[in-house]
Amino acid sequence: MTKILIVGGGYAGFAAARHLEKQLNPGEAQVTLVDPLPYMTYQPFLPEVIGGSIEARHAVVSHRRHLKRTRVITAEVAKIDHASKTATIKPEDADEYTLGYDIVVVTAGAVSRTFPIPGVADNAIGVKRIEEAVWVRNKIIDNFNRASTMAPGPERSRLLTFVVVGGGFAGIEAFAEMRSLATALLADYPSLQFDDVQFHLIEAMGRIMPEVSEETALWVIKNLAERGATVHLNTQCSSAVDGVIETSNGDKFPTDVLVWTAGQMANPLAKGFTDLPVNERGNIRVRADLRVEGDDGVVKDAWSAGDVAAVPDLSGGGVAGFCVPNAQHAVRQAAVLADNIVATLRGDAPTDYYHENIGAVAGLGVGVGAFQSGKTGITGFPAWAMHRGYHGVAIPTYERKIRVFGDWLGQIVLGRDFVSLQDGDKPKAFFERYAARPKSAAGDKKPAAAKK
């Protein structure tokens, strides 16, 4: 039986495994998926998790529940040696071991790209994982709780100042949802006023959201300004030491929440821990049919897709000739990749991946959105409804679709849930505070040196 190893359980990996399950005959191949997390995160919903519109668990999809014929291993892949067709598996609580395979599919995704700016590594957080989105939401609510008990001053101002670096889709959506949540919170905090809360987005380029027209991008900036959020264009973050954001324009913003969304890069696994060919940016080199390609041609039995791969964009609409790294491409590439693996197993030829961009849509807080398709731009409520409709359908599995639409319906009827679980990372603290402890044998005696 052919052994197929999928490295990475994000969009592309999860979708590839599901398609392979549907197409492979019993006994034709064994599919194994390895990922450090037991679920796939639907990243387009992370801003709505921040904004409180979607329950965090509903924005992720369990591997084991929805991949019934796939062997799921929750662990890291420390190394891929395709020359020997082995992968080194590193579980969190067990020894490393070697796993053999016949075909490898690398869909390890991307990570946040940062720069060596003082203080960023210590004080910033990304928006790539569900845990990050939950932390940002909890932190905003917790800061409102703390600030509401303080007199006006520098510390209260710091708690109510929120900064996002990066004006791409991920940054703008997170920024807008953070502002939307903060505005809604004000109704429950009479001691805080609208002008007490400050939002700053820092973008190094002269515009935001390159996927939309300049007209649409300017509308978004204007809309955010009307909602009390400032976008700083042609500005760089030069320091974040001790939570004080310093910009290239000389501005300073003491903050307790710094969200970093200034780009992404291929998972370092591809460049540093495999013998597969990569380009100068660390993305795995593949052909349009998603087979890995080296200097001497196709690398037999190696495939890749999603954000970790440099996939040629045959539609001509990509960047530098390659597909942009987003969910729209990843899930479609996964389907073609699975079809091609099955085709090659059965002696047929693989087909090329081709997809014309159908547009870009962003949610900017409840009731506000932006959509762009070609020269057509739509903003406001219609675009917001399109955003929810598209992503509500796009999230994998009917089980998750039902839960997400249920969240949205509940919000309409009941409003947002403003409960913060900020202490969730310290679940034992309350118990330990009051727990009785045995006294030591010498507990009632003074140290010998203290006796007279």
C-alpha positions as CSV (number, residue, x, y, z in Angstrom):
1,M,0.0,0.0,0.0
2,T,1.3,3.4,-0.9
3,K,2.1,5.6,2.1
4,I,1.3,9.3,1.6
5,L,2.6,11.7,4.2
6,I,1.1,15.2,4.5
7,V,3.2,17.6,6.5
8,G,1.0,20.4,7.8
9,G,-2.7,20.4,8.6
10,G,-3.7,23.9,7.7
11,Y,-5.9,24.9,4.7
12,A,-4.0,23.0,2.1
13,G,-3.1,20.0,4.2
14,F,-6.5,19.4,5.7
15,A,-8.3,19.9,2.3
16,A,-5.8,17.6,0.5
17,A,-6.4,14.9,3.1
18,R,-10.2,15.2,2.8
19,H,-10.0,15.1,-1.0
20,L,-7.7,12.0,-0.9
21,E,-10.1,10.3,1.5
22,K,-12.9,10.8,-1.0
23,Q,-11.0,9.6,-4.1
24,L,-8.8,6.8,-2.9
25,N,-10.2,3.3,-3.0
26,P,-9.9,1.2,0.1
27,G,-6.4,-0.3,0.3
28,E,-5.1,1.9,-2.4
29,A,-3.1,4.2,-0.1
30,Q,-2.6,5.1,3.5
31,V,-2.7,8.9,4.2
32,T,-0.9,10.2,7.3
33,L,-1.2,13.9,8.3
34,V,1.3,15.4,10.8
35,D,0.7,18.8,12.5
36,P,1.7,20.2,15.9
37,L,-2.0,21.2,16.4
38,P,-5.0,18.9,16.4
39,Y,-7.0,21.2,14.3
40,M,-7.1,23.4,11.2
41,T,-7.5,27.2,11.9
42,Y,-9.8,29.1,9.5
43,Q,-7.7,32.2,9.5
44,P,-10.2,34.6,7.8
45,F,-12.3,34.3,10.9
46,L,-9.6,35.3,13.4
47,P,-10.6,39.0,13.2
48,E,-14.2,38.1,14.0
49,V,-13.0,36.0,16.9
50,I,-11.2,39.2,18.1
51,G,-14.4,41.2,17.6
52,G,-16.5,38.7,19.5
53,S,-18.7,37.7,16.6
54,I,-17.5,34.1,16.5
55,E,-16.8,31.6,19.3
56,A,-13.1,30.7,19.1
57,R,-13.6,27.0,18.9
58,H,-15.9,27.4,15.9
59,A,-13.1,29.0,13.9
60,V,-11.1,25.8,14.0
61,V,-11.8,22.4,12.5
62,S,-10.8,19.2,14.3
63,H,-8.5,16.9,12.3
64,R,-9.6,13.7,13.9
65,R,-13.3,14.3,13.8
66,H,-13.4,15.1,10.1
67,L,-10.5,12.9,8.7
68,K,-11.9,9.4,9.4
69,R,-9.6,7.5,7.0
70,T,-6.5,9.5,7.7
71,R,-3.9,8.7,10.3
72,V,-3.5,11.9,12.3
73,I,-0.3,12.5,14.3
74,T,-0.2,15.6,16.5
75,A,3.5,16.4,16.5
76,E,6.1,18.4,14.8
77,V,8.0,17.3,11.7
78,A,11.6,18.1,12.6
79,K,13.2,17.0,9.3
80,I,12.3,15.7,5.9
81,D,14.9,13.6,4.1
82,H,13.4,13.0,0.8
83,A,16.5,11.2,-0.5
84,S,15.7,8.4,1.9
85,K,12.0,9.1,2.0
86,T,11.8,9.5,5.8
87,A,10.6,12.2,8.1
88,T,11.7,12.8,11.7
89,I,8.6,13.1,13.9
90,K,9.0,15.0,17.2
91,P,6.0,14.6,19.6
92,E,5.8,17.1,22.5
93,D,5.9,14.4,25.2
94,A,7.8,11.5,23.6
95,D,11.1,10.7,21.8
96,E,11.7,11.5,18.2
97,Y,11.2,8.8,15.7
98,T,11.6,8.2,12.0
99,L,8.5,7.7,9.7
100,G,8.9,6.3,6.2
101,Y,6.8,7.3,3.3
102,D,6.4,6.8,-0.5
103,I,4.9,10.2,-1.3
104,V,5.4,13.4,0.6
105,V,3.0,16.4,0.5
106,V,4.5,19.6,2.2
107,T,1.7,22.0,3.2
108,A,3.4,23.5,6.3
109,G,1.9,27.0,5.7
110,A,3.5,30.3,6.7
111,V,4.5,32.1,9.8
112,S,4.5,35.8,10.7
113,R,7.4,37.7,9.2
114,T,9.1,40.1,11.5
115,F,12.2,42.3,11.5
116,P,14.9,42.8,14.1
117,I,13.2,45.8,15.6
118,P,13.9,46.4,19.3
119,G,11.1,45.2,21.5
120,V,8.9,43.6,18.8
121,A,9.8,40.0,19.7
122,D,9.0,40.6,23.4
123,N,5.9,42.8,23.1
124,A,4.1,42.0,19.9
125,I,1.6,39.3,19.0
126,G,0.5,38.0,15.6
127,V,-2.8,37.0,14.1
128,K,-2.0,33.6,12.6
129,R,-3.4,31.2,15.3
130,I,-6.6,31.0,17.2
131,E,-4.8,31.4,20.6
132,E,-3.5,34.8,19.4
133,A,-6.9,36.1,18.4
134,V,-8.4,34.9,21.8
135,W,-5.6,36.7,23.6
136,V,-6.2,40.0,21.8
137,R,-9.9,39.9,22.5
138,N,-9.4,39.0,26.2
139,K,-6.8,41.7,26.5
140,I,-9.0,44.5,25.1
141,I,-11.8,43.6,27.5
142,D,-9.5,43.1,30.4
143,N,-7.9,46.5,29.7
144,F,-11.3,48.2,29.7
145,N,-12.0,46.5,33.1
146,R,-8.7,47.8,34.6
147,A,-8.9,51.3,33.0
148,S,-12.5,51.8,34.2
149,T,-11.2,51.9,37.8
150,M,-8.4,54.4,37.2
151,A,-8.3,58.1,37.2
152,P,-7.2,59.7,33.9
153,G,-3.5,59.5,33.4
154,P,-0.6,57.9,31.6
155,E,-1.3,54.4,32.8
156,R,-5.0,54.5,31.8
157,S,-4.1,55.9,28.5
158,R,-1.6,53.1,27.9
159,L,-4.2,50.5,28.6
160,L,-6.6,52.1,26.2
161,T,-4.1,52.5,23.3
162,F,-4.0,49.7,20.7
163,V,-1.5,49.5,17.9
164,V,-1.5,47.3,14.8
165,V,1.5,47.1,12.4
166,G,0.8,46.2,8.8
167,G,-2.0,47.4,6.5
168,G,-2.6,44.3,4.4
169,F,-6.0,42.5,4.6
170,A,-5.1,40.6,7.8
171,G,-4.0,43.8,9.5
172,I,-6.9,46.0,8.4
173,E,-9.5,43.4,9.3
174,A,-8.0,42.8,12.8
175,F,-7.6,46.5,13.3
176,A,-11.2,47.3,12.3
177,E,-12.6,44.4,14.4
178,M,-10.6,45.6,17.4
179,R,-12.1,49.1,17.0
180,S,-15.6,47.7,16.6
181,L,-15.2,45.7,19.8
182,A,-13.9,48.7,21.7
183,T,-16.8,50.9,20.5
184,A,-19.3,48.3,21.6
185,L,-17.6,48.0,25.0
186,L,-18.0,51.7,25.8
187,A,-21.7,51.3,26.4
188,D,-20.9,49.2,29.5
189,Y,-18.2,51.5,30.9
190,P,-19.7,54.9,31.7
191,S,-16.5,56.0,33.3
192,L,-14.8,55.8,29.9
193,Q,-15.4,58.1,26.9
194,F,-15.0,57.5,23.2
195,D,-11.9,59.8,23.0
196,D,-10.2,57.9,25.8
197,V,-9.6,55.0,23.4
198,Q,-6.9,55.3,20.8
199,F,-6.3,53.1,17.8
200,H,-3.2,53.4,15.6
201,L,-2.3,51.4,12.5
202,I,1.2,51.7,11.1
203,E,1.8,50.9,7.4
204,A,5.2,51.3,5.8
205,M,3.8,51.8,2.3
206,G,1.8,54.7,0.9
207,R,-1.5,52.7,0.9
208,I,-3.3,49.9,2.5
209,M,-4.9,46.7,1.2
210,P,-3.1,46.3,-2.2
211,E,-5.7,43.7,-3.3
212,V,-8.4,46.4,-3.7
213,S,-8.5,49.6,-5.7
214,E,-7.0,52.8,-4.4
215,E,-10.5,54.3,-4.2
216,T,-11.8,51.4,-2.1
217,A,-8.6,51.6,0.1
218,L,-9.2,55.4,0.7
219,W,-12.8,54.7,1.6
220,V,-11.6,52.2,4.3
221,I,-9.2,54.8,5.7
222,K,-11.9,57.4,5.8
223,N,-14.4,55.0,7.5
224,L,-11.8,54.0,10.1
225,A,-11.1,57.7,10.8
226,E,-14.8,58.4,11.3
227,R,-14.8,55.5,13.9
228,G,-11.9,57.0,15.8
229,A,-9.0,54.9,14.3
230,T,-5.9,56.5,12.8
231,V,-4.0,55.0,9.9
232,H,-0.3,56.1,9.5
233,L,0.9,55.6,6.0
234,N,4.5,55.8,4.8
235,T,5.4,55.1,8.5
236,Q,7.6,52.4,10.0
237,C,7.7,51.0,13.5
238,S,11.3,51.7,14.7
239,S,11.0,50.5,18.3
240,A,8.6,48.7,20.7
241,V,10.8,48.6,23.8
242,D,8.8,48.4,27.0
243,G,5.6,48.6,25.0
244,V,6.4,52.2,23.8
245,I,5.9,52.2,20.0
246,E,8.2,54.6,18.3
247,T,7.7,55.4,14.6
248,S,9.9,56.7,11.8
249,N,7.8,59.9,11.9
250,G,8.8,60.6,15.5
251,D,5.5,59.5,17.1
252,K,5.3,57.6,20.4
253,F,2.4,55.4,21.5
254,P,2.7,53.7,24.9
255,T,0.5,50.6,24.6
256,D,-0.4,47.3,26.2
257,V,-1.5,45.7,22.9
258,L,0.8,45.6,19.8
259,V,-0.5,43.3,17.0
260,W,2.0,42.5,14.2
261,T,0.6,41.7,10.8
262,A,3.4,43.1,8.5
263,G,3.7,40.2,6.2
264,Q,4.4,36.5,6.4
265,M,7.0,34.0,5.2
266,A,7.1,30.3,4.4
267,N,7.4,27.9,7.3
268,P,11.2,27.7,8.1
269,L,10.8,23.9,7.9
270,A,11.0,24.1,4.1
271,K,14.3,25.9,3.9
272,G,16.2,24.7,6.9
273,F,15.0,21.1,7.6
274,T,14.3,19.5,4.2
275,D,16.4,18.6,1.2
276,L,13.6,19.8,-1.2
277,P,14.5,22.7,-3.5
278,V,13.4,26.2,-2.3
279,N,13.6,29.6,-3.9
280,E,15.3,32.7,-2.4
281,R,12.4,33.4,-0.2
282,G,12.3,30.0,1.3
283,N,9.2,28.7,-0.6
284,I,9.3,25.2,-2.0
285,R,9.7,25.3,-5.8
286,V,6.8,23.6,-7.6
287,R,5.4,23.3,-11.1
288,A,1.9,24.4,-12.0
289,D,0.8,20.8,-11.4
290,L,2.1,21.1,-7.8
291,R,4.9,18.6,-8.2
292,V,8.1,19.8,-6.6
293,E,10.7,20.9,-9.1
294,G,14.5,21.1,-8.8
295,D,17.2,22.3,-11.1
296,D,17.2,18.9,-12.9
297,G,13.4,18.6,-13.2
298,V,10.6,17.1,-11.2
299,V,11.5,15.7,-7.8
300,K,9.7,12.3,-7.9
301,D,7.0,11.7,-5.3
302,A,7.2,15.2,-3.8
303,W,4.3,17.6,-3.8
304,S,3.6,21.0,-2.2
305,A,0.8,23.6,-2.1
306,G,-0.5,26.5,0.0
307,D,1.5,29.3,1.6
308,V,4.7,27.3,1.9
309,A,4.9,26.7,-1.9
310,A,5.8,29.0,-4.8
311,V,3.0,28.0,-7.2
312,P,3.0,29.6,-10.7
313,D,-0.1,31.6,-11.3
314,L,-1.1,30.7,-14.9
315,S,-3.9,33.3,-14.8
316,G,-1.4,36.1,-14.9
317,G,-2.9,37.7,-11.8
318,G,-0.3,36.8,-9.2
319,V,2.7,38.6,-7.8
320,A,6.0,38.1,-9.7
321,G,4.3,35.2,-11.6
322,F,3.2,33.3,-8.5
323,C,0.0,32.8,-6.6
324,V,-0.5,35.1,-3.6
325,P,-0.5,33.2,-0.3
326,N,-4.2,33.1,0.7
327,A,-6.9,30.7,1.6
328,Q,-8.7,31.1,-1.7
329,H,-5.7,29.6,-3.5
330,A,-4.7,27.1,-0.8
331,V,-8.0,25.1,-0.7
332,R,-8.2,25.0,-4.5
333,Q,-4.6,24.0,-4.9
334,A,-5.2,21.2,-2.4
335,A,-8.0,19.8,-4.5
336,V,-5.9,19.8,-7.7
337,L,-3.0,18.3,-5.7
338,A,-5.1,15.4,-4.5
339,D,-6.5,14.8,-7.9
340,N,-3.0,14.7,-9.4
341,I,-1.7,12.3,-6.8
342,V,-4.6,9.9,-7.4
343,A,-4.1,10.3,-11.2
344,T,-0.3,9.5,-11.0
345,L,-1.0,6.5,-8.8
346,R,-3.4,5.2,-11.5
347,G,-1.0,5.9,-14.3
348,D,-2.6,9.1,-15.6
349,A,-1.0,12.5,-16.1
350,P,-1.4,15.4,-13.6
351,T,-3.1,18.6,-14.6
352,D,-2.1,22.2,-14.0
353,Y,-3.5,24.4,-11.3
354,Y,-5.4,27.4,-12.8
355,H,-7.6,29.8,-10.9
356,E,-8.6,33.3,-11.7
357,N,-9.0,35.5,-8.7
358,I,-12.7,36.0,-8.1
359,G,-12.2,39.1,-5.9
360,A,-11.2,40.1,-2.4
361,V,-13.6,40.8,0.4
362,A,-12.9,42.1,3.9
363,G,-15.0,42.4,7.1
364,L,-14.3,45.6,8.9
365,G,-16.5,45.2,12.0
366,V,-20.2,44.5,12.3
367,G,-22.1,46.0,9.4
368,V,-19.0,47.3,7.5
369,G,-17.0,45.7,4.7
370,A,-15.1,46.2,1.5
371,F,-15.2,44.1,-1.7
372,Q,-13.2,44.3,-4.9
373,S,-13.5,42.4,-8.1
374,G,-11.7,43.8,-11.1
375,K,-12.8,47.5,-11.3
376,T,-15.9,46.9,-9.2
377,G,-15.7,48.0,-5.6
378,I,-18.5,47.7,-3.0
379,T,-18.3,49.1,0.5
380,G,-20.4,49.3,3.6
381,F,-23.1,46.9,4.6
382,P,-23.5,45.0,1.3
383,A,-19.8,44.1,1.3
384,W,-20.0,43.0,4.9
385,A,-22.9,40.7,4.1
386,M,-20.9,39.3,1.1
387,H,-17.9,38.7,3.4
388,R,-20.0,36.7,5.9
389,G,-21.8,34.8,3.1
390,Y,-18.6,33.8,1.3
391,H,-16.6,32.7,4.4
392,G,-19.6,31.1,6.0
393,V,-19.8,28.8,3.0
394,A,-16.1,28.5,2.6
395,I,-15.2,27.2,6.1
396,P,-14.8,23.4,5.8
397,T,-17.5,20.9,7.0
398,Y,-21.2,21.5,7.5
399,E,-20.8,21.0,11.2
400,R,-18.6,24.1,11.4
401,K,-20.8,26.1,9.0
402,I,-23.8,25.5,11.2
403,R,-21.9,26.6,14.3
404,V,-20.6,29.8,12.7
405,F,-24.0,30.8,11.3
406,G,-25.4,30.0,14.8
407,D,-22.9,32.5,16.3
408,W,-23.9,35.2,13.9
409,L,-27.6,34.6,14.5
410,G,-27.0,34.7,18.3
411,Q,-25.2,38.0,18.0
412,I,-28.1,39.5,16.1
413,V,-30.6,38.4,18.8
414,L,-28.4,38.6,22.0
415,G,-25.6,41.0,21.1
416,R,-21.9,40.4,21.7
417,D,-20.5,38.4,24.6
418,F,-18.2,40.7,26.5
419,V,-16.8,38.1,29.0
420,S,-13.0,38.0,29.2
421,L,-11.2,34.8,30.1
422,Q,-7.9,36.5,30.4
423,D,-6.8,34.3,33.3
424,G,-7.4,31.1,31.3
425,D,-3.7,30.6,31.0
426,K,-3.5,30.4,34.8
427,P,-6.4,28.0,35.7
428,K,-4.8,26.8,38.9
429,A,-4.1,30.2,40.5
430,F,-7.5,30.5,42.3
431,F,-7.3,27.0,43.8
432,E,-3.7,27.4,44.8
433,R,-4.3,30.7,46.6
434,Y,-6.6,29.1,49.2
435,A,-5.3,25.5,49.2
436,A,-4.0,24.3,52.6
437,R,-0.5,23.0,52.6
438,P,1.2,20.8,55.2
439,K,3.7,22.5,57.5
440,S,7.3,21.3,57.3
441,A,8.8,19.5,60.4
442,A,10.8,22.6,61.3
443,G,8.0,25.0,60.3
444,D,7.5,26.3,63.9
445,K,11.1,26.5,64.8
446,K,13.3,29.5,64.3
447,P,16.5,29.0,62.3
448,A,19.5,28.2,64.6
449,A,21.3,31.4,63.7
450,A,18.3,33.5,64.9
451,K,18.3,32.0,68.4
452,K,19.9,33.9,71.3
